Amino acid sequence: MNMRTLTNDSTRFFQSVLRRLASKARRSAESIELRAIAALDSGGPFSSSHADQKQTIIHSTNYNMLTSESEDYYAEQYWAQILPMLPVKDSIKSILDLGCGQGRMSMRFASRYRQADVTGIDISEAALMTARSAAASEGIDNVVFTCSEIGEELKRTQSRSVDIAVMTEVAFYHPNWINEFARLVEVLKDKGLFIGSFRTTYYNVLLLLKDNRFADARRVMNSSSGPLSPGREIQFSWIHADELRNVMQASGLEVLSVSAVGSCSGIPGDPHALISRPGILQDHERKILMEIEMSLNTHVPDAGRYVLVVARKSTSSTSPVVFP
């Protein structure tokens, strides 16, 4: 066997491996998308044409935000970006985490503000059971996890009663968030904080282009919600960082920070995972990656899987929400 034959055989072998890996990555991404729906979506009003979306979300396999690869890294990145803007501990009495999943953010807030009443809501009872167990094991007793939809919870929450409202990685699976946001602002106290993260248009376009889905990528570029896969009824939403800033300001909120989450890295199936996966790095490598992303995130807020906004309610927040 000569060198050319060996080279050709090696090329065919590696091409075969790459094809299998690409196929596996696509299946992984789709599986992650479906699993994440159960843990992150908080429900809300569903039109009759999409009445099955809520049940699809609830019955999807849970994606555990406490144990899945790299999620501890991103929770830490969220917290590092949020922490500098959090109020002093003694001033906070009420915190509401909308679409809390397994409670990874609820528990962080409850641990910091031990004097506050923290409420986490989600439509996935399975996710909430995990959250309750995790809180109990950590000795966190000032958080309550309730099975509810965003709209229902906001209706029964007293106006100007919440110090901090949290809604991370929820709006992507809940396109009607924009219709409920005015009420969310109402339940915030004057000077109360809203902390939310939203799927970026850029990331969705990148995800589709990775699979050569050019028509879908163009459609996503020219819209703010809809299905990502042809023939699927599940609706999603996405947004540009500048549009998100406009929504916050139109709602009477002062924007304190807009930044990316994971500008250079991702979980399995992400386009960014081809750059770096925190879950498979050594500790010293993760530390360097965190330093790099923390330095870049505010400069490239659209570059991450999610864009994080921290905004404060002014004393005259009466403007209606106007989607850009």
Helices and strands as residue ranges (DSSP letters): H 3-40, G 48-50, H 52-59, H 71-82, G 83-85, G 89-91, E 94-98, H 104-112, E 117-122, H 125-137, E 143-147, H 150-156, E 162-168, G 171-173, H 177-187, E 188-199, H 201-210, H 214-221, E 225-226, E 236-237, H 241-250, E 253-261, G 271-274, G 278-280, H 283-296, E 306-313
